[in-house]
Amino acid sequence: MISENTITDFIYREAELLDTMQWQAWLDLFHPEARYWMPLEWQQQDPVLQPSLMYEDLLLMKVRVERLTGERTFSQKPKSRCHHLLQAPRIVACDPAAGVFKARTSYIYTETRGDTLERFSGWASHDLVQVGDDLKIMLKRIDLVNFDAPFGNIQLFM
Amino acid sequence: MAKYGKNPRAIAGLVRDAEVHRDVYVDPEVFELEMEHLFPNSWIYVGHASQLSKPGDFITANIGRQPVMASRHSDGSIHVFYNRCPHKGVKIASEPCGNTGKFFRCPYHAWSFKTDGSLLAIPLKKGYEGTGFTDTQASDGLSKIKNVVIYRDFIFARLSENGVAFEDYFGESLSTIDNMADRSPEGKLAVEAVPIRYMHTCNWKMLVENQTDTCHPMVAHESSAGTAIKVWQREQGNSTETPMAVQLYGPFMSPYEFYEQSGIRIWPNGHGHTGVANSIHSNYSDVEGYLGQMVAAYGEKRAHEILGEVRHNTVYFPNIMVKGAVQILRNFIPIAVDRTLVESWVYRLVGAPDKLYERALMYNRFINAPTSIVGHDDLEMYERAQEGLKTNGNQWVNLRRLYESGEEADVTAVINGTSERQMRNQFHAWAKFMTMDMKQDVDQPVEAAE
């Protein structure tokens, strides 16, 4: 039975997989029809006919992951690393009967490469579904507090 | 040590026939002179008239580093001003866009201005009587930029009072803007959303050059576009339809021969474009209903003519690139010698199917975003160049690919698509617009670059 704790543990586990660069295990958390979305507007509703920083399906996420370890991926020489500092997720919905599981998590994200270190703040929203005994991500939405600022490269996943 | 100010001969010496000195990318003094001479002498993109649809609408922009603003006046006319109060210099508009109502009001001392920039009112006006105020520039209101041309809704301004006229400056290169607008069945484009912004720690000219650099995609983007093709081939299963994403990424890996035959066209004053015969944008899937709309609007022949023109990147010297086939404009805004803000705008084809707007937005975030893997490939190269050019061992950047001795400047020509001639074309224009209003100080040594 999926409880609020299951959701919270899932979100902590997801961040841990990213921080330890276990990319394949991280991709396995996503439903085949999942989307990873970083809006470019405040309280954005439409990922298709409004601009976003990212709106990607599993195929494109696999491309990103595979690229990170490519021999000719020069922007990963040296490699990036990341760190997620999460506030306790707020459970927005936990309804096993309806199959609806949602949480919103405030975070500080750090991405570093060589001598540079960049820090980002925002909220991660998880829409999860139950597949067998497991939770899978249907939508991971990343709202940066300064989505409208010009960033340098963001190469890993928030 | 100042080497280049008031020294047009030294500036000209930075550009050889097929090489440029590294100081054009790394020397802060050269950057200051670009702000003082090159940008004011050139026609610079300010914004799009669709961003000023109602009276009182305004946008802000920078020309070089100088803040400007454009507004729609009550009579429908568009005006461009320096964005500063004539009183104490406070910026009048602080947001990228908005509507000011019937007048602008400075937030510091409440001086107010009509939306055509003229002075409307000053509090305690009596205090200015008999002071000679009416003889000052401040009494004219917001300082207006006189040389403004709106071409098919694209607003361009030239800060210098004297210089090359708009039509002479752009000439036939305007055909790319025409083609982008003509792709709307109504012949109209609209800005409906914010641009994607991406900070680059490199000189602005590296980005401009890269727009017509056709020998880098298959090398630098092997990691992104090459991986996209590889993953798709592995994962596609029985799928017969190539996803839009793979259609957009895939052509970056086209071989040299493809780019060679697709051609480059150069125009006078540093403008030019890749993708003459065809381009990486040639083979996208048809969008249902679109061709019918275009034929209804333009007739069979003209519709096919418009859609058959699939230019890749058009550089409008000095600092924008337009992609007509996917309705994108990239603005390379200089911040410092090693810092460039890139704003990538998408235009909606008015009256065309949503799918085309969806595709343009997708292309923009795939290629032009700080989260774009193609962008990561490029920025890495620019940053390495910005560092590498500090070496003294070789102080010249080589632009000799397919150079022919006696190459003429300021001509229109179609050439092999892997030529670096458009880069040479840009640097010829660079030297011209840098020095056209620069007076030689006789005490300066000429060979400053050495």
Chai-1 contact restraints between the chains, C-beta under 6 A:
chainA,res_idxA,chainB,res_idxB,connection_type,confidence,min_distance_angstrom,max_distance_angstrom,comment,restraint_id
A,V48,B,E358,contact,1.0,0.0,6.0,A-B,restraint_1
A,L49,B,D354,contact,1.0,0.0,6.0,A-B,restraint_2
A,Q50,B,A193,contact,1.0,0.0,6.0,A-B,restraint_3
A,P51,B,A193,contact,1.0,0.0,6.0,A-B,restraint_4
A,P51,B,L361,contact,1.0,0.0,6.0,A-B,restraint_5
A,S52,B,R365,contact,1.0,0.0,6.0,A-B,restraint_6
A,L53,B,A369,contact,1.0,0.0,6.0,A-B,restraint_7
A,L53,B,T371,contact,1.0,0.0,6.0,A-B,restraint_8
A,M54,B,T371,contact,1.0,0.0,6.0,A-B,restraint_9
A,L60,B,A245,contact,1.0,0.0,6.0,A-B,restraint_10
A,K62,B,V231,contact,1.0,0.0,6.0,A-B,restraint_11
A,V63,B,T227,contact,1.0,0.0,6.0,A-B,restraint_12
A,V63,B,A228,contact,1.0,0.0,6.0,A-B,restraint_13
A,V63,B,V231,contact,1.0,0.0,6.0,A-B,restraint_14
A,E66,B,T227,contact,1.0,0.0,6.0,A-B,restraint_15
A,E66,B,V231,contact,1.0,0.0,6.0,A-B,restraint_16
A,R67,B,S223,contact,1.0,0.0,6.0,A-B,restraint_17
A,R67,B,S224,contact,1.0,0.0,6.0,A-B,restraint_18
A,R67,B,T227,contact,1.0,0.0,6.0,A-B,restraint_19
A,R67,B,I373,contact,1.0,0.0,6.0,A-B,restraint_20
A,G70,B,S223,contact,1.0,0.0,6.0,A-B,restraint_21
A,R72,B,E222,contact,1.0,0.0,6.0,A-B,restraint_22
A,R72,B,S223,contact,1.0,0.0,6.0,A-B,restraint_23
A,T73,B,S223,contact,1.0,0.0,6.0,A-B,restraint_24
A,F74,B,E380,contact,1.0,0.0,6.0,A-B,restraint_25
A,S75,B,H376,contact,1.0,0.0,6.0,A-B,restraint_26
A,S75,B,E380,contact,1.0,0.0,6.0,A-B,restraint_27
A,P150,B,R197,contact,1.0,0.0,6.0,A-B,restraint_28
A,P150,B,Y198,contact,1.0,0.0,6.0,A-B,restraint_29
A,P150,B,M199,contact,1.0,0.0,6.0,A-B,restraint_30
A,P150,B,L341,contact,1.0,0.0,6.0,A-B,restraint_31
A,F151,B,P370,contact,1.0,0.0,6.0,A-B,restraint_32
A,G152,B,M199,contact,1.0,0.0,6.0,A-B,restraint_33
A,N153,B,H376,contact,1.0,0.0,6.0,A-B,restraint_34
A,N153,B,L379,contact,1.0,0.0,6.0,A-B,restraint_35
A,I154,B,P370,contact,1.0,0.0,6.0,A-B,restraint_36
A,I154,B,T371,contact,1.0,0.0,6.0,A-B,restraint_37
A,Q155,B,H376,contact,1.0,0.0,6.0,A-B,restraint_38
